[in-house]
Structure formats: C-alpha cells, structure tokens
C-alpha cells in the first residue's frame, strides 16, 4: 500500500465561520466574536514564547537532544517491527485556514515514499518532525476524565489500527526537556465513542479504554500504545493531550492535584485518514466525515510556525501491522490553563462519577496561545 504524496485534492474548502457553530459533542462550540476578542492576547503570548525557542535552536544541548531523538525513534521503529514480526518485510513512509492549509498540503508519511527506502539514512526519516516552537493550546473538549490510570498501553479490548505514539515535550522557558510533568491522552474509538463519561452514546462511567497518563522521562518523552482514532459528528480525527505540572502520583496508579500547563489536539493527514476510514471497523460508522480544513478546532492547532500533523511510518506492508507516530511539542510549564480544562468526570475503582460543576463553555474555548 502506498499513500498519495499530496493530500491537497482530498481536502474540502474551509468551513464558513458562523457566530455560533455547533459541533458533534455537547460543549464543542465557540463563537466567532469570542475568538476575535482573544486574538490580541494570543498573538502576544505566542510571539514571546516562540522567540524564546528560536533563541536556543543552535545550542549544543539542543542539537544533542535532537540527535538522541533520531536514534530513539529508529530504535523504537525497529523494536515495534520485531514485536510484530515484520522486521524483514517492506515498510510503507508520510504529513487558521491559511496556516492549516500550508501544513495540510504536505505529506507526513515516512513510509516507503519515493523519497524514502531501506537505504535512506535514519536521520532523514526520524529527524523530520513538527517544529520545536510553542505548540498552540486548543479547546479541551467535553470529555476529559480526571485521575485516569498511569499506563502506557490504553487499548484494552478496542479494535482498530494499532498506533504507537511517541511525544517529546520541550519547555520554552529553558529550551530543555520538560521535567516531571504528566501527559494525559485520550481519544474516541473506531466508531466515535469515548470512554469514562456518562453522556448519551458514549462508553459510560465504568469504562477506561483509550485513556492513559504517563510521566515524561529525562528527555521529556512519553510513549502510548493506542489505536488510530475514529470520528464523530463535526470533528476531524484527533487525539487529545493535556500536560499536568505538580501532580502527585498515587499508590493506586492514578494521580491527583497539580495544574494544567498545556492542552492540545493532534490531527492526522487526510490521505491517511481516508485510507483507514475505508477499513473495518471504521467503515461501520454511519456519521459523515469532517475534513481537517472543515473542522473549526484545527485552525487553533496550526500557526505559520507550528505543524499540527505528526509524522508517521507504517510498521509493515499492511495497516494491521500498525503505525509509529511521533511529534515534538513546545510548552510553557509555568502556564496555568485550569480554567480551560474542567473535567467531565473522575475515575474511581468500580466506576467513575460525573462532575456536577462541569462548565461546557470553558472546554470549548482555547487558551490564548493559538495566535
């Protein structure tokens, strides 16, 4: 299987902006007026943080970190292929309306394209990545579950294309890997349902699939085994991320406290999405697809410097062999975006419970770092 190198032809015209757009899950709506009012602050915050990162790109420590990242990703790729029994088989490689279209027109596939083969130096494949600039925060969405499990494998019994996700977090204040932060991730399953929440059509409070938390290592890296997310009404395929600073890991394998310093969403190449959505069980979802350019929240994910589409490589010659997906994200660990990240429910042994003070409007508003 070979992915088309350009996805421009598959992308729809950007969604017309309306004063109050309505999205697939309750609370996923944000008015044009509110967005415009935030843009002034957003531009200031983004420029200050991006300047801080630009100033340190040539430091020896930063260059050494990038070399380690290339080596680590190559080793992860080789390990995953061994575990799946595909190490001797072929491998197939990638990628605001104006800013999003810039990145959407690129391919992030590193799987056996015309530019990559078995003789290609690993630096050219695994060194290419989303730029190390401030990652713009995004709206959190209404299905964040507090105190989820500390674990790397979040698949449980869900069915879908296997996805190994490696994320590296860099503190924009120090140009060094972020220290002692917890990374929270979640997504819907192949047919568009979330676990851990009581909303109609979702998995319920007693479920935990495709949710997990990991503490970063010395290089600011976390790894998760999950599946490629499905889709639901009004949303492009996406993966949620939250960075917790100052949290305490509890004896029961969960966490408590701290503050939210970053919240964002990863998006995926349209060609990759279309290819996966044509396979089971994704193709049993009757809800119409929403393209990357037609999703309101992808505009918050991209800036002229930041590419919201992570790189990926297929681990074998078939989708069932899975994907290795990686990204580097810059964040300011001194930020406090708790207001934008109220939780819908809290995990508890035997079944979670709803948050009676949940604020739908807050979860639909992005912090001012998306300018």
N, C-alpha and C positions, 0 to 999 in steps of 0.2 A: 504494500500500500504506500503510495506516495502522495503527500499533501501538496496542493497547489501553492506555489511560492507567493502569490499575491492574493489578498482576500478582498481587494477593493471592489471587485464585481459582485461580491456576495453581501456587501453592506448596504443597508437601506438608508434613505435620506433621514437626517436627524429629526427627532420628534419636535414638532412645533411647541414652543413654550406657552403654557397657559397659566393664568393666575393661580389655579389650584388644581394641579394634576393629581389623579388618583391612581394608586398602584396596587399590586397584587395582594399584599398583606395589609391588614389594618395598621394605620400609622405611617405607612410608607408614602407620604405625600408632603410636598414642600412648596410653598407659594413662590412665584417669581418675584414678588415685591420683597419678601423676606430675604431671598437670595441676593438681590441687588443691594439691600441695605448692609449686608455683611461684606461685600466685596472690598470696600476700602480697608477694613481691618485685615482681611485675608491677604491682600497684596503686601501689606507691611510685614506681617508675620512671615509669610513665605520668603520674601526677599532677604530679610535678616538672617533666617536660618540657612537659606541656600548660599548666601555669601560666606557663612561660617564654614560650610563644607567645601566650597570652591577653594578656600584659602589653604586647605590642608591636603589636596589631592596628590601633591608631589612629595609629601613626607615619606621618608624611608619606611616608617612603620606602616603607613597606608599601603605602600607598594608591596611590602612583605605580606600583609594581610590578604591582599588580592591574589598573590601567588599561592598562599595556603588554600584559599577558596577554590582556585582552579584544581589543585591537587586533590582536595577533599571531594569535589564534585565528580572527578574522574573515578576516584576510589569508590564512591557511592554508586555510580553508574555500573562499574564492574561487579560490585558486590550484589546489587539487585539482579543483574543478569545471571550471576551464578546461582542465586537463590531460586530463580525462576527456570533454570535450566536452558537459558537462551544465549549463553556466553559464546557459543560457536555459530550462532545464527546471524542473519542480517539485522541491522538496526536502522530504523527509518527516522531525520532531524528537522525546525520551526517554520510568528510573533504574533468638557468645554467643547464644544463641537470641533473647533479648529485644531486644538491640541490633540484631542482624541483621534481625529482623522489622520493626523500626522503619524501617530503610533499604530493605528489600526491598519494603515496601508503597508506596514512592514510585516514580515513573517518572523515569528519567534520559534519556529520549528528548527531544531538542530538535528533532525532525523534524516540522514542519508539524502539530503537535497543535492542539487548539482554542485554545491559549494563544499559539501562535507562527505567524507568517506572514511574507510578504516585507516587510511594513511594520513588523514588530517591531524595536525598537532592538537593535543587536548586543549592547549591554551586558546586556540581559535574557537573551539566549541564551548568549553565551560568557562572561558573568561568573559564571553559576551553576556551581558546581564543588564537588568534595569539600572539606570544611572544612580550613582550614590549621591543623590540630592534628597532634600527633605521630601518624604512621602506625604502627599496631602491627605489629611484626615477626611473621612467620609461619614455619611449618616450611618448610624449603627444598625438601623432596622429594629423591628419589634420583638426579636426572638433571642436575645442574649439571655443565657441562663447563668446565674451566679453560683460560685463554688462547685464548678464541674471537676471531674476527675483529672488528676495529674497522670497523664498517659500519652504515649506516642501513637499507639495503634487504636484508631477510633472506629474501625469498620464494623465490628460486631457481626451481625448476620446480614448486613445490607449487601445488595448486589449491584454491580456497576463496574466501570473500567477502573482498575486499580491505579492509584495515584500516590506516589511518594513525593512529599512536599518538603523542600529544604528552604528555610528562611533565615537570612542573616540580618541582624539589626545593628545599625551604627548610630551612636549618639552624636548629634550635630554639634553639641557643645564642646566635645573633646576630640572628635574625629577618631574615636576608638570604639571598639565593640561595646554595645550596651551591656551593663553589668547587672546581674541579679534581678532581672525582670522576668515576669511570667508572660508567656504568649498563649492567648486563648483563641481557639479557632473553631468554627462550625460552618456547616452548610446543609442544604436540603438534600434529600436522597434523589435517586434517579427519576422519580416521578413527582418531585416538587414538594415533599413533606419534610417538616422539621421535627426533630425530637425535643423532648423536655418541656413542651408548652401545651397548654390546655385549649388553645384556640381550635375552632372547628376545622376539621380536615387535616390537622397536624398529628404528630405521633402520640401526644399525651404526656402528662407529667411523669409517668413511670418509665419513660424511655430516655436513652442517652446516646443513641447512635450518631456517629459523625460529629461528635463533640469531644474536645480534649484540651488540656493545658500542659505546657512544658516550660521548664526553666531554661533560659539560654545557657550555653556553655561559655568557656573563656573567650571564644571568638564571636559571641553574640548569636550563635546558631541554634536553631531548633529543627527537629525533623518530625513529621507526622506521616503515618500511613492512613490513607483515606480512600475515597473514590471520587471520580470526576463528578462534580455536582450536576443535578438536573436543573429544570427551570420551572417557573410558575408565572402566573399572570402578570404582565407588565414589567418583568425583570429579565435582564440578560443573565446568563450563567455567571455565578460569582462565588467567592469564598470569603467569609468574614474573618477579621483579625482584630484582636484587642491586645494592647501591651499594658500589663499591670506593674506598677512600681511600688515597692514597700509592702507587698503582701506576705503573709505568713503561711507556710505550708503546714497543714495539719496532719496529725498521726493517721487519720482515716484516708489519706491520699487525696485530699482536696485542698483548698486554700481559703483564706479569709482576709479581709481588710485590704489596705493599700489604696491606690488611686489609679485611674485610667490616664495614661500619658499619650496613648495613640489608639486610634480606631480607624480601620480602613477596609476596603474590599479589593480582592484581586479579580481580574477579568481574564478571559481566555480568547485566543484567536478565533475569529468567526469560522474559518475553514475547519479548524479542529472541532469546534462546537457542532457544526453541521455534520461532520463525519460521525461523531459519537452519537448524536441525537438520532441518527438513522438506524442505530443498533438497539437490540433489546437489552434491558427493559425500558430504555429511554423513549423508544418509539411507541410505547403504550400510553404515554402521557398525551391526552387529547387537548391540552391547553396550547394555544398558538405560541410560537416562538417570538421573543423580542430580541432584535438585533442589538449589538453593542452600541451603535450610534442612536438607537431609538430608546435607550434606557436613560432616564433622567440622571441617575447617580453615576454613570460612567463619566460624565462631564466633570464631576467633582474629583474623580480619581486621577485625571490627567492634567499636567501642566506642560508648558513648552519644554521644560527640562526633564520631567518625570514620565516614564513609560509605565502605564498600569498593567501591561500584559507581561506576565512572567515568561521566561524561556522554558522550553520543554524538549524532551527527547523520548522517542518510543524505545522501550526496552527490548523489543523483538520485532518480528515481522508482522505481528497481529496486535490489535488493540487489547485483546485479552491478556497479553503479556504485561500491559501496564505502561504508565508514563512516569518519568522522572521530571519534576517541575521545580525550578529554583528562582529565587528573587533576592535582591538586596534592598533593604528599606532603611531610610534615614529618619530618625525621630528625635524629638527633644524630650529627654527624660524628666525635665523639670516641669513639663506641661501638666495641667490638671483639667481633664475633659470629663469629669464625673457627671456633670450636668447633661452631657450628650449621650451618656451610656447607662440609663436606668435599665434594670434587669426586669424581664417579664416574669421570671420565676426563680426559685432557688432549688438546687438539687438537694435531696435528702434520701438517706437509705430507706428503701421501700416505697419511694415516690416523693416527688418534689411538691412545692406549694407555690401558688400564684403570689405576685407582689401586688398588694391592694393599692399601693401608691404609684403604680406604673404610669408614666407620662408618655402618651403616644406622640405628642407634638415634639418632645425633646429628641426622640430617636429618629425623627425624620429630618433633623437639622444637622448639617455638618459643622464641626468646629472651624474657626477662621484660619485654616492652613491650606485652603484649596484654591487660592488666588493665583 
